[in-house]
């Protein structure tokens, strides 16, 4: 669980980040100015804004929404920074029942939610299971059917290199993992190689649900600490108030312009009607001839 000292650290870092960058009216490093322009143009289109003042208000509203996105990214970065701490990872290991001396050897992808390595770890676990099954059920006939019976194990050993598979048998390719002459012993050495080289991946894959549950609980605690931080709450409230005020101003401005246009149209129609009434009526008298 998170200690009070860790909570105060979260609060301080959260407040510092909010003060230092989130309120900035400038584009910050890593932000796309084109995205801000697209948001502005979308707001102008959504509200049917035509006036310069209305477009300026839409630009201000887009910036407020941009700052709200910064708050979301700030929370994500805060959680990642928290999970990157050795002390936090050691605490996660204790929760999982893992020797804390192994903390430093655990790869970052376990803690940052990266999915590619997660998928690869599941694949490696399947490779190891197939290698164990082959070892337990070894036969000369089965060794000739590796590609069909154990496709993941085949891909691991061949490196998905079809050219190599055409030159060497599966048993011959095991030489790079073992100097044993007995194929079954070579398979055992392959198992040891996979287990040692991919220890972290296999550890995660074997206890995936538990890993994700524990890490998620630490993320939730970090988010709770940040969301209950007074500085963060004030930042959220301020931006929400600014957003509401700007939307009201845009709607009021557009309503006023439409009302004004309607009055101008009616006035113009009245003038045209009055002008028509002042025109001379038709008569039988012919105009004087031009001399």
C-alpha positions as CSV (number, residue, x, y, z in Angstrom):
1,X,0.0,0.0,0.0
2,X,1.0,3.6,-0.4
3,X,2.5,5.2,2.7
4,X,1.7,8.8,3.8
5,X,5.2,10.0,2.7
6,X,4.6,8.5,-0.7
7,X,1.2,10.3,-0.8
8,X,2.7,13.6,0.0
9,X,5.3,13.1,-2.7
10,X,2.5,12.4,-5.2
11,X,0.7,15.5,-4.1
12,X,3.8,17.6,-4.4
13,X,4.8,16.4,-7.8
14,X,1.2,16.6,-9.0
15,X,1.0,20.2,-7.8
16,X,4.3,21.1,-9.3
17,X,3.4,19.7,-12.7
18,X,0.1,21.6,-12.7
19,X,1.8,24.9,-11.9
20,X,4.7,24.4,-14.3
21,X,3.0,23.4,-17.6
22,X,-0.7,22.5,-17.7
23,X,-1.9,26.2,-17.5
24,X,0.5,27.3,-20.2
25,X,-1.2,29.1,-23.2
26,X,1.7,27.9,-25.4
27,X,2.1,24.6,-27.2
28,X,4.3,22.4,-25.0
29,X,7.0,20.0,-26.1
30,X,5.4,16.9,-27.7
31,X,2.1,18.6,-28.4
32,X,0.8,18.9,-31.9
33,X,-0.3,22.5,-32.9
34,X,-2.3,21.0,-35.7
35,X,-4.5,19.2,-33.2
36,X,-5.3,22.5,-31.5
37,X,-6.2,24.0,-34.9
38,X,-8.4,21.1,-35.7
39,X,-10.3,21.4,-32.4
40,X,-10.8,25.1,-33.0
41,X,-12.1,24.6,-36.5
42,X,-14.5,21.8,-35.2
43,X,-15.9,24.1,-32.6
44,X,-16.4,26.9,-35.1
45,X,-18.2,24.4,-37.4
46,X,-20.3,22.9,-34.6
47,X,-21.6,26.3,-33.3
48,X,-21.9,27.8,-36.8
49,X,-19.7,30.7,-35.8
50,X,-19.2,33.5,-38.4
51,X,-18.0,36.5,-36.4
52,X,-14.4,37.3,-35.5
53,X,-15.3,37.5,-31.8
54,X,-17.0,34.1,-32.0
55,X,-14.0,32.5,-33.7
56,X,-11.7,34.0,-31.0
57,X,-13.9,32.5,-28.3
58,X,-13.8,29.1,-30.0
59,X,-10.0,29.4,-30.1
60,X,-10.0,30.1,-26.3
61,X,-12.3,27.2,-25.7
62,X,-10.1,24.9,-27.8
63,X,-7.1,25.9,-25.6
64,X,-9.1,25.1,-22.5
65,X,-9.9,21.6,-23.9
66,X,-6.2,21.2,-24.8
67,X,-5.4,21.9,-21.1
68,X,-7.9,19.3,-20.0
69,X,-6.1,16.8,-22.2
70,X,-2.9,17.8,-20.5
71,X,-4.4,17.0,-17.1
72,X,-5.2,13.5,-18.4
73,X,-1.7,13.0,-19.7
74,X,-0.3,14.3,-16.5
75,X,-2.2,11.6,-14.6
76,X,-0.8,8.9,-16.9
77,X,2.7,10.2,-16.6
78,X,2.4,10.5,-12.8
79,X,1.4,6.8,-12.6
80,X,4.2,5.7,-14.8
81,X,6.7,7.8,-12.8
82,X,5.3,6.2,-9.6
83,X,5.7,2.6,-11.0
84,X,9.2,3.3,-12.2
85,X,10.4,3.8,-8.6
86,X,12.5,0.9,-7.3
87,X,10.8,1.0,-3.9
88,X,7.3,0.8,-5.5
89,X,8.4,-2.2,-7.7
90,X,9.8,-3.9,-4.6
91,X,6.5,-3.4,-2.9
92,X,4.7,-4.9,-5.9
93,X,7.1,-7.9,-5.8
94,X,6.3,-8.4,-2.1
95,X,2.6,-8.3,-2.9
96,X,3.2,-11.0,-5.6
97,X,5.4,-13.1,-3.4
98,X,8.4,-12.6,-5.6
99,X,11.9,-12.2,-4.1
100,X,12.5,-8.5,-3.9
101,X,16.1,-9.1,-5.0
102,X,14.7,-9.8,-8.4
103,X,13.1,-6.3,-8.6
104,X,15.9,-4.8,-10.7
105,X,15.8,-7.6,-13.2
106,X,12.1,-7.2,-14.0
107,X,11.7,-5.4,-17.4
108,X,9.9,-2.1,-17.7
109,X,7.2,-3.4,-19.9
110,X,5.7,-5.3,-17.0
111,X,4.9,-2.0,-15.3
112,X,4.2,0.3,-18.2
113,X,1.4,-1.7,-19.9
114,X,3.3,-2.3,-23.2
115,X,1.4,-4.9,-25.1
116,X,3.9,-6.3,-27.6
117,X,6.1,-7.9,-25.0
118,X,3.0,-9.2,-23.2
119,X,1.9,-11.0,-26.3
120,X,5.5,-12.3,-26.8
121,X,5.6,-13.6,-23.2
122,X,2.4,-15.6,-23.8
123,X,4.0,-17.1,-26.9
124,X,7.2,-18.0,-25.0
125,X,5.2,-19.8,-22.4
126,X,3.6,-21.8,-25.1
127,X,7.0,-22.6,-26.6
128,X,8.2,-23.8,-23.2
129,X,5.1,-26.0,-22.7
130,X,5.6,-27.6,-26.1
131,X,9.3,-28.2,-25.4
132,X,8.4,-29.9,-22.1
133,X,5.8,-32.0,-23.8
134,X,8.3,-33.0,-26.5
135,X,10.8,-34.0,-23.9
136,X,8.3,-36.1,-22.0
137,X,7.0,-37.8,-25.1
138,X,10.1,-37.9,-27.2
139,X,10.3,-40.3,-30.1
140,X,12.2,-40.5,-33.4
141,X,8.9,-40.2,-35.3
142,X,7.8,-37.2,-33.3
143,X,11.1,-35.4,-33.9
144,X,10.2,-35.6,-37.6
145,X,6.9,-33.9,-37.1
146,X,7.9,-30.9,-35.0
147,X,6.6,-28.3,-37.4
148,X,3.2,-29.9,-37.5
149,X,2.9,-30.9,-33.8
150,X,4.7,-28.0,-32.1
151,X,4.6,-25.0,-34.5
152,X,5.6,-22.4,-31.8
153,X,8.6,-24.5,-30.7
154,X,9.5,-24.9,-34.4
155,X,9.4,-21.2,-35.0
156,X,11.5,-20.5,-31.9
157,X,14.3,-23.0,-32.8
158,X,14.3,-22.0,-36.5
159,X,13.9,-18.3,-35.9
160,X,11.1,-18.6,-38.6
161,X,13.9,-19.1,-41.1
162,X,12.6,-21.4,-43.7
163,X,15.9,-21.6,-45.5
164,X,17.6,-23.0,-42.4
165,X,14.8,-25.6,-42.0
166,X,15.5,-26.9,-45.5
167,X,19.2,-27.6,-44.7
168,X,19.1,-29.0,-41.2
169,X,16.8,-31.3,-39.3
170,X,15.2,-30.1,-36.0
171,X,17.6,-32.3,-34.0
172,X,20.6,-30.8,-35.8
173,X,19.4,-27.3,-35.1
174,X,19.4,-28.1,-31.4
175,X,23.2,-28.1,-31.4
176,X,23.2,-24.3,-30.8
177,X,21.6,-24.9,-27.5
178,X,23.4,-28.1,-26.4
179,X,26.6,-30.2,-27.0
180,X,24.8,-33.4,-26.0
181,X,24.6,-36.2,-28.6
182,X,21.4,-37.6,-27.2
183,X,18.4,-35.7,-28.8
184,X,16.4,-35.9,-25.7
185,X,19.2,-34.4,-23.7
186,X,19.4,-31.6,-26.3
187,X,15.8,-30.9,-25.7
188,X,16.4,-30.7,-22.0
189,X,19.2,-28.2,-22.6
190,X,16.8,-26.2,-24.8
191,X,14.3,-26.1,-22.0
192,X,16.9,-24.8,-19.6
193,X,18.0,-22.2,-22.2
194,X,14.4,-20.9,-22.6
195,X,13.8,-20.9,-18.9
196,X,16.9,-18.9,-18.1
197,X,16.9,-16.5,-21.0
198,X,13.2,-15.6,-20.7
199,X,12.8,-16.0,-17.0
200,X,11.0,-12.6,-16.5
201,X,8.7,-13.1,-19.5
202,X,7.8,-16.6,-18.3
203,X,7.2,-15.4,-14.7
204,X,4.8,-12.8,-15.9
205,X,3.0,-15.1,-18.3
206,X,2.6,-17.8,-15.6
207,X,0.9,-15.3,-13.3
208,X,-0.5,-12.7,-15.7
209,X,-3.8,-12.1,-14.0
210,X,-2.2,-11.7,-10.6
211,X,0.5,-9.3,-12.0
212,X,-2.1,-7.1,-13.7
213,X,-4.3,-7.1,-10.6
214,X,-1.6,-6.0,-8.2
215,X,-0.1,-3.4,-10.6
216,X,-3.6,-2.0,-11.3
217,X,-4.2,-1.6,-7.5
218,X,-1.0,0.5,-7.3
219,X,-2.1,2.6,-10.3
220,X,-5.5,3.2,-8.7
221,X,-3.9,4.3,-5.4
222,X,-1.7,6.7,-7.3
223,X,-4.7,8.1,-9.2
224,X,-6.6,8.5,-6.0
225,X,-3.8,10.4,-4.4
226,X,-3.5,12.7,-7.4
227,X,-7.3,13.3,-7.7
228,X,-7.7,14.2,-4.1
229,X,-4.8,16.7,-4.3
230,X,-6.2,20.2,-3.7
231,X,-4.1,21.7,-6.5
232,X,-5.4,19.1,-9.0
233,X,-9.0,19.6,-7.9
234,X,-8.6,23.4,-8.3
235,X,-7.1,22.9,-11.7
236,X,-10.0,20.7,-12.8
237,X,-12.6,23.1,-11.4
238,X,-11.0,26.1,-13.0
239,X,-10.9,24.5,-16.5
240,X,-14.4,23.2,-16.2
241,X,-15.6,26.7,-15.2
242,X,-13.7,28.3,-18.1
243,X,-15.2,25.8,-20.5
244,X,-18.7,26.4,-19.3
245,X,-18.3,30.2,-19.4
246,X,-16.8,30.2,-23.0
247,X,-19.6,27.9,-24.3
248,X,-22.2,30.2,-22.8
249,X,-20.5,33.3,-24.3
250,X,-20.4,31.6,-27.8
251,X,-24.1,30.6,-27.6
252,X,-25.1,34.0,-26.4
253,X,-23.1,35.8,-29.1
254,X,-24.5,33.6,-31.8
255,X,-28.0,34.1,-30.4
256,X,-27.5,37.8,-30.3
257,X,-26.2,38.0,-33.8
258,X,-29.1,35.9,-35.1
259,X,-31.6,38.1,-33.3
260,X,-29.8,41.2,-34.7
261,X,-29.9,39.8,-38.2
262,X,-33.6,39.1,-37.8
263,X,-34.3,42.7,-36.7
264,X,-32.2,44.1,-39.5
265,X,-34.1,41.9,-42.0
266,X,-37.4,43.0,-40.6
267,X,-36.3,46.7,-40.7
268,X,-35.1,46.3,-44.2
269,X,-38.4,44.8,-45.3
270,X,-40.3,47.6,-43.6
271,X,-38.3,50.3,-45.4
272,X,-38.8,48.6,-48.7
273,X,-42.6,48.4,-48.0
274,X,-42.6,52.1,-47.0
275,X,-40.7,53.1,-50.1
276,X,-43.2,51.2,-52.3
277,X,-46.1,53.1,-50.7
278,X,-44.4,56.5,-51.6
279,X,-44.2,55.6,-55.3
280,X,-46.8,57.5,-57.5
281,X,-49.8,55.5,-58.4
282,X,-50.5,54.6,-62.0
283,X,-52.7,57.1,-64.0
284,X,-54.0,57.6,-67.5
285,X,-52.1,60.8,-68.0
286,X,-49.3,60.4,-70.4
287,X,-45.9,61.9,-69.7
288,X,-45.1,65.2,-71.4
289,X,-43.4,64.8,-74.7
290,X,-39.8,65.7,-74.8
291,X,-39.3,68.8,-76.8
